[in-house]
Amino acid sequence: MQTATPKIVVLCGSTRHWDALAEANLYETAAGRIVLAPGCNMKQAHPLWEDLARADRLKRQLAELHRRKIDLADEVLVVNPGGYIGDSTRSEIDYARSLGKPIRYTHAAEGRECG
């Protein structure tokens, strides 16, 4: 007997809420979903992005990579503690909507926009 393929969920949200992203990853994984999530927290110091020019290139590369994760996902989970949704996350939500992806939020309100 063949089992159903697990849904793929991509987490979107600010890395300033890194702990909340990790918690959402845990719960989604425990619920039997394949989780795609941000892989770098550029808000924490690291040699890969201590050079500003390199950091700028990496940020653009990571944004494009995250869009490809959205392409692969069956649905999007926006991690928005306190209702926070920044510009990058808003852009990811708009992109997911343009693809017709279902979108869920960790907090009931869609969030307030903060630049």
C-alpha positions as CSV (number, residue, x, y, z in Angstrom):
1,M,0.0,0.0,0.0
2,Q,1.4,3.4,-1.0
3,T,1.3,6.2,1.5
4,A,0.4,9.8,0.5
5,T,3.2,12.1,-0.3
6,P,3.7,14.6,2.6
7,K,2.8,18.2,1.9
8,I,5.7,20.6,1.5
9,V,5.4,23.8,3.5
10,V,7.8,26.8,3.2
11,L,8.3,29.1,6.1
12,C,8.4,32.8,5.4
13,G,9.1,35.5,8.0
14,S,11.8,37.8,9.4
15,T,14.9,36.1,10.7
16,R,14.7,38.6,13.6
17,H,12.2,35.9,14.8
18,W,14.7,33.1,14.3
19,D,13.4,31.2,17.4
20,A,9.8,31.4,16.2
21,L,10.9,30.1,12.7
22,A,12.6,27.1,14.4
23,E,9.5,26.4,16.5
24,A,7.3,26.5,13.5
25,N,9.7,24.2,11.7
26,L,9.5,21.8,14.6
27,Y,5.6,21.8,14.7
28,E,5.3,21.5,11.0
29,T,7.8,18.6,10.9
30,A,6.0,16.8,13.8
31,A,2.7,17.2,11.8
32,G,4.3,15.2,9.0
33,R,5.1,18.0,6.6
34,I,8.3,18.5,4.7
35,V,9.6,22.0,5.7
36,L,11.6,24.4,3.6
37,A,12.9,27.3,5.7
38,P,15.4,30.1,5.6
39,G,18.9,28.6,6.0
40,C,20.8,31.7,7.1
41,N,20.2,34.3,9.8
42,M,22.2,37.3,8.6
43,K,21.1,39.2,11.7
44,Q,23.7,37.2,13.6
45,A,27.4,37.8,12.9
46,H,29.1,35.3,10.7
47,P,32.3,35.4,8.5
48,L,30.3,34.7,5.4
49,W,28.7,38.1,5.5
50,E,31.0,40.3,7.5
51,D,32.2,42.0,4.3
52,L,29.4,44.4,3.3
53,A,29.6,43.8,-0.5
54,R,29.6,40.0,0.0
55,A,26.7,40.4,2.4
56,D,24.7,42.3,-0.2
57,R,25.3,39.7,-2.9
58,L,24.4,36.9,-0.5
59,K,21.2,38.6,0.5
60,R,20.1,38.9,-3.1
61,Q,21.1,35.2,-3.7
62,L,19.2,34.0,-0.6
63,A,16.0,36.0,-1.6
64,E,16.1,34.3,-5.0
65,L,16.7,30.9,-3.4
66,H,13.7,31.4,-1.1
67,R,11.5,32.2,-4.1
68,R,12.6,28.8,-5.5
69,K,11.5,27.2,-2.2
70,I,8.1,28.9,-2.6
71,D,7.9,27.4,-6.1
72,L,8.5,23.9,-4.7
73,A,6.1,24.2,-1.8
74,D,2.5,23.2,-1.6
75,E,1.7,25.9,0.9
76,V,3.3,28.8,2.7
77,L,3.4,29.4,6.5
78,V,4.1,33.0,7.4
79,V,5.7,33.2,10.8
80,N,4.6,36.6,12.1
81,P,4.9,36.9,15.9
82,G,3.2,40.1,17.1
83,G,1.7,40.4,13.6
84,Y,5.0,41.6,12.2
85,I,5.5,41.3,8.4
86,G,8.4,43.1,6.9
87,D,9.1,44.2,3.4
88,S,10.9,41.0,2.3
89,T,8.2,38.8,3.8
90,R,5.5,40.9,2.2
91,S,7.3,40.4,-1.2
92,E,7.4,36.6,-0.6
93,I,3.6,36.6,0.3
94,D,2.9,38.5,-2.9
95,Y,5.0,36.1,-4.9
96,A,3.2,33.1,-3.4
97,R,-0.2,34.6,-4.1
98,S,0.8,35.2,-7.7
99,L,1.4,31.4,-7.9
100,G,-1.9,30.6,-6.2
101,K,-0.2,29.0,-3.1
102,P,-2.3,28.6,0.0
103,I,-1.0,30.8,2.8
104,R,-1.3,30.3,6.6
105,Y,-0.1,32.6,9.4
106,T,1.1,31.7,12.8
107,H,-0.8,34.6,14.2
108,A,-4.5,35.2,13.4
109,A,-4.2,38.7,11.9
110,E,-2.4,38.9,8.6
111,G,0.0,41.2,10.3
112,R,0.9,44.8,10.2
113,E,3.4,46.0,7.7
114,C,6.6,47.3,9.0
115,G,9.4,48.5,6.7
